[in-house]
Amino acid sequence: MVPTTMTAWQVEQPGPMRSQPLRRVEIAVPEPGPDEVLVQVRCCGVCRTDLHVAEGDLAVHRELVVPGHEVVGEVVATGAEVNAFDVGALVGVAWLRHTCGRCRYCLRGDENLCPESRYTGWDFDGGYAEFAVAPAAFVHRLPTGYRDEELAPLLCAGIIGYRALLCANVPPGGRLGIYGFGGSAHICAQVAIARGAEVHVMTRGAGARELALDLGAASVQGAGDPPPVLLDSAILFAPVGELVLPALAALDRGGTLAVAGIHLSDIPVLNYQQHLFQERRLRSVTSNTRADARAFLDFVAEHRIRLSTTPYPRGEADRALTDLAEGRITGAAVLVP
C-alpha cells in the first residue's frame, strides 16, 4: 500500500551549504502520469550537480525542487500507458528525464543537446525522498551483481564519466589524464583501464590518490601537477577552471581535453602556443543520451566495477552535501533509508 505523504528534502533557498539551503519536509507522494512509473526509493546517490543546484551555481528551474538523480528503486505503480516495467521491478532513474524527440539534435542521435531537455532533480523532483516519479521511457534496467548503494552512482557519475571518456577520444592503448578523483572519476578510470588505457590521476586529496593507485592508475600527483608523460587525452572532473590550463599543457600533439562538469569556475586566459597549438582540442560534455546510458550499464554488467561509496542516512542529506562541498568524501556518497 503506497502512503499518501512522504518525507523529502527541498531546496528552500539556494546558497552555500553553511546557509542551510535544504529543508526537510512532509509532502504528498506524487502520482504517476499515464506514461510514468512511481518508484519507491531504495537509495539515491549524492552528485556534485545536486550541490550546484542546492548552492545556486545552476539557475533555479523549479521552486522547492527535490534534488537527486541517481535513484535506485522499486516500481510500485505504473501509468495506464506503461508496459515496459511491472510492479516490483528494480530500476534506475537518472539525470536525463525528457527530450522532445523531434528536433534536429534528437533526430541525429544527439538528444543530450535537445533544447527541450529536462532533468531529474532540477526541472522535476528527484530522489532525496521516499518516492519519485519518472517517465518510463527514461527509466533504466539495472545490472545484476551490485548492491543498491553501488548501483546509485552508476546512474550519473558512471554514465557521465562514460560519455566524457567517449568525448576525450582516447586512442587504443592511449594515455589518459584524469583531473579530480571523486564519484565519477573513480568509475571512469576503471572503464578506461578495462579498455586498455594508461591512466594518470591528478587530484588534491590523499585518500583519493590512494584510491586511484588501488584501482590501477599508473601514476598520481597533485591537482595541478604535470603528469610524468604527455597525455593523449584528459578529462577534467573537478569544477575548477584554473585546471584547464595545466590539463591542456599536459596534452601531446592532437590531444583532447573533455570538461565533464555541468558547472565550471572561470577559465584563466589561455596562451595559444602553450595550451592550444599543435591541434590540441578543448570540448565540453553536456549530459548524456539514453544510448550512452545503455552502453555504459551493459559494460558494467560485463566488467565488474569497484564502487567506493560512503552511505548517509536519508535524513542527513544536508550533511552529505556539506561533506561533498568541503572535500570530505572519497568516492561517492549515497543516501540510504
N, C-alpha and C positions, 0 to 999 in steps of 0.2 A: 504494500500500500504506500503510495507516494504521499508524503505530507504536503500541506498547503503552504507552509512557510519554511524558511531555512536561514541559517547564518551565512553571512558573506562579508567580504571586505570591499569597500568602495573608496575610490579616490575622491575625498571630500574637497580638498583644496590643494592642487598641485604645488609642490615646493620641496626644498631639501628634506631629507628624511628626519633631520633633527626637529623640523617643524611639525612632524606627525601628520603627513598628508592623508594617511589612510584612516578610515573609521570602520569599526566592526558593527554590523547592523543586522537586524532581522527583516527579511524581505520575502515577498511571495515567491514560491517556486515557479519558474517560468513554464508555460505550456508550449509544447512543440507545435509549429505550424504544419501545414499539410505535407511539406517536403522535408521536415526536420525530425531529429531524434532528441529525446530527453535523456541525458546521461547523468547517472549518479557518480559523482567524482570520487575516485578511489585515491588519487594523488594528483598533484599539479606541480610541475617544475617552476622554479623561480628564475626567470630570464632577465638579462640586463635590459631588454626592451621594457619589461614591467617597471623597472627602475626609472627609465626615461619617461614613461607615462606618469608615474607617481610624482616625479620631481619636476615635471613640466618641460623637459627637454623636447618633448613632442607636443604639438598643438593638441588641445582638447578636441576630441571628435565626439565624445559622448559625456554629458554631465553625469557625475556619480558612477562612472564606469567601474565594473568589477574586473580587475586585471586577471591575467593568467591565460596562457595559450599553449601550455604543454600538458594537456589534460588526458589522463588515463582514467577511464570509467566504464561503467556497465550501462548498457541501454536498458532503460526501464519503461519507456513508452515511445511510440512512433506515430508520426502523422499518417494520414489516410493514404498518401501517395508513396510512402516509403516501402520498398520491398527488398532493399539491399541488405538490411540488418534486421535481425529478430531480437525481441526482448531477451536479455541475458547475454548478448554479445559483448565481448571486451573490445573497446575501440579507443582510438586516439583522436582528440580534437586539437588542431594545430593553428598556427598564426593566420594563414590564408583562409578566409571564410566565404568570400563571394567574388566572382568576376562576371562580366556581362556575357561572355561567350560570343559576342557579335562584332567587336571592334577588330581592327586590323592586327592588333597585338595578339588577341586571343586566337584569331583565325590562323596566324602563322606559328602558333605554339608558344608564344611569349606572354601567357596570361598573367605572369608576375608584373608586367608593365601596364596592365589594363587600367585606364583612367578611373574606372568604376570599382576597382578592387576595394574590398572591405576586410577588416581584420578582427580576430577574436581578442578580446581584452583591450580593445582601443575603440573600435566602432560599435562593438556589441559586447555584452557581458561575457566574462570568461570564467576561469576555473578556480579563483580564490573564493570558492563557495561550495556548498554541498551538492548542488545540481547545476547543470548548464545545458542549453540547447544549441544545436548546430545543424546546418543543412546536411542531409545525408550524403550529398554529392561531394562534400568537402571533409567527410569523416574517414578515418583510415583504419584498416585492419592492421593488427599489430603482430610482430613476430613472436614466436614462442621461445621459451628458454631464458627469458629475462623476468626479474621481479618487477612489480609495478613501479617502484621508485627508480628502477633502472630504465624502464621504458619512457618515463616522462621526459627526460632531457633529450631523448632521441627526436622528439616531435617538433623542436625548433632548433635547439643547439646543434643537434645532429643534422637535420635537414639543411639548415643554412650553411653549416660547415661543409656539407657535401656540395652545395651549389657554389660556394666560394672556391672549393677545390677545382670544380669544373671551370670557373671563370679565370682561375690562375694559370690555366694552360700548362700544367706540369708535364714535361715530356717524359716518355718512358725512362725509368731509372734516374729521373732528374733530381736536382737538389731543391728542396722546398724550405723556405724560411717561414716560421710562424711567430708572429709578434703578439704577445699576450697569451696566457695559457689557462683559460677558465673553462666553463662548461662546454662551449662549442669547440674550442681549440683542442681539448684533450680527446675529443671524439674524432675530429678531423685528422689529427696526427695519426691515429691508428688506421683510419681508412687509407691515408696516403701511404703509410708504411706497408700495409697489406697489398697495395697496388704497385709496390716496388720503389717508392721514392725514398730518398735520403733526407731526413727531417732535421732541421736545426731550429732550436727554440730560443727566442729572446723574450724574457719576462722578468718582472721585478721580484716576485715572491719566492722565498727559499723553498716553501712547500711545493709550489708549482714547478720549480726547477727539478726538485726531487721526483715529482710525479712524471715529468717529461722524460727523464732518464729511465725511469722504471718502465715506461711504456715503449721505449725503444728509440728515443731521439739520439741522433749521432753526436750532438753537442747541445749545451745550454749555456747561456750567458745573460747579462743584464738586458733590460728592456731596449736600450738604445745602443748597445754594443755591437760592433761588427761581428758577423759570423766568421768562422775560420776559413770558409771557402766562398767564392762567388756563387750566387743563387740563380737558378733558372727561373724560379717563381717564388712569390711570397704572398702571404695572407696576413692582413692586419686585423686582428680581432679586438685589440684594446681600442677604446673610443678616443684615442689621443692623437690629434692631428700632427703634433710635433714628430711622431714616429714615422710619418710618411717619408720624411727626408732620409733618415738613415736606412729605411727599408728600400727606397729607390736606389740609394747609393750602393747597397749591397748586391743589387742585381747585376748579373752578367749581361752582355750584349743581347738584345732581343728579349729580355726577361719581362715578366708581367707581375705587377703588384695588384692584388684584389683587396679592396676595403670591404670587410664583411658586415660592419655595423650599420644600423639604421640611423644612427646619430654619430657625429664626429666633431670634436672641437676644431677650431680653425687651423688650417694648414699654413705653416710659415711660407715665406717667399722661397720658390724653388730656384736653384741655379741650373740653367738649361744644360750646360756641359756636364755638370756633376750628377744630375738627377734624371734627366730625360734623354739626352743624346744617346746615340747607338741603338735607337729603336726600342728603348725601354717603354713599357706601357703602364699606365695607371688607370684602373677601372673600378667602378663601384659594383656592389652586389645588392640587388633590390629584391627582397622577398624570395619567393621560390614558386615553381609551378607544382601542380599535383603530380606531374610526371617525375619531377625531381624527388618528391617525397616517396613515391612508389619505388623508384630505383634505389634510393637510399635504404628504405626499410627492407627491400629484397636483399640488399647487400649485407645488412647486419643480421639477417636471418641465416645467411650462409657463412658469414665470418663473425665469430663471437667477439664482440667489442667489450672491453672492460670499462665500466662506468664508475667514476669516483663521485659518490653522492653524499650529501650531508642532509639528513632528514630534520625537518622542523615541524612541530605541531601546527595544524592549520590556524589555530588561534594565535600563533606568533608570526604571522606573515610579515608584520611590520618589522620585527626583529630580523627576519631573514633578509629583507630588502636593505635594512641598515647594515647588516654584516656584509652584504654584497657591495654596497656603496663604499664601505671602508676597507675592502680588500681582505676580509677575514675568512673567505670561503675558498677552499681548494676543490676544484672540480665543479659540481653542480649542486645547488640547494633544491630540495624537494619538499613541498608541503604535504603532510600526511594527516589523516584523521586522528 
